[in-house]
């Protein structure tokens, strides 16, 4: 069974559209994250939720809105997509928010905005 | 700001040993992770260091010197499947647990 899963794996869409990426973890973890990996391979934190509550909200456009219906799910909705949003988006989870906690990553969603 | 530096690319031969360096300048330090990422796949955890010294795990070892802001990942008995990107990541100080990643070192293992 996949520990952290994301759908879809690939997403190709036009500028201006609205899209969502879903993430689920079956590890029983309390904390979930969204990362963006750009073409230069930098992995940058976007959001983090602990027990459904937002704890990290980096400087991302407010077109990006995370939603956590329960602690096993963290979805990412993006409004009015722009060319610069093209990247690979990774979901991750960790047991809690301790510095020693390993983060487990999903397979990624490759978003291409045309 | 936080700054983490790694070489962009390295090449080594199957069966050899390779050392991937990482230097960091962050506002405080709460631990350093190494992740492996194969092309088109998710990063996977390799090691964690928070105290100075060497952590060994099979063919992989990771070293940390907090006073120098320096870590390395040592891969022994290289195999073709070790060709991947190796990401160094640091937890700076602060109440938010924001893991800061370097841009990764792309290792190519040649036969």
Boltz contact constraints between the chains, C-beta under 6 A:
constraints:
  - contact:
      token1: [A, 40]
      token2: [B, 103]
      max_distance: 6.0
  - contact:
      token1: [A, 41]
      token2: [B, 103]
      max_distance: 6.0
  - contact:
      token1: [A, 41]
      token2: [B, 104]
      max_distance: 6.0
  - contact:
      token1: [A, 42]
      token2: [B, 103]
      max_distance: 6.0
  - contact:
      token1: [A, 43]
      token2: [B, 101]
      max_distance: 6.0
  - contact:
      token1: [A, 45]
      token2: [B, 98]
      max_distance: 6.0
  - contact:
      token1: [A, 56]
      token2: [B, 96]
      max_distance: 6.0
  - contact:
      token1: [A, 56]
      token2: [B, 98]
      max_distance: 6.0
  - contact:
      token1: [A, 97]
      token2: [B, 97]
      max_distance: 6.0
  - contact:
      token1: [A, 99]
      token2: [B, 30]
      max_distance: 6.0
  - contact:
      token1: [A, 99]
      token2: [B, 31]
      max_distance: 6.0
  - contact:
      token1: [A, 99]
      token2: [B, 91]
      max_distance: 6.0
  - contact:
      token1: [A, 102]
      token2: [B, 45]
      max_distance: 6.0
  - contact:
      token1: [A, 105]
      token2: [B, 42]
      max_distance: 6.0
  - contact:
      token1: [A, 105]
      token2: [B, 43]
      max_distance: 6.0
  - contact:
      token1: [A, 106]
      token2: [B, 42]
      max_distance: 6.0
  - contact:
      token1: [A, 107]
      token2: [B, 42]
      max_distance: 6.0
  - contact:
      token1: [A, 108]
      token2: [B, 42]
      max_distance: 6.0
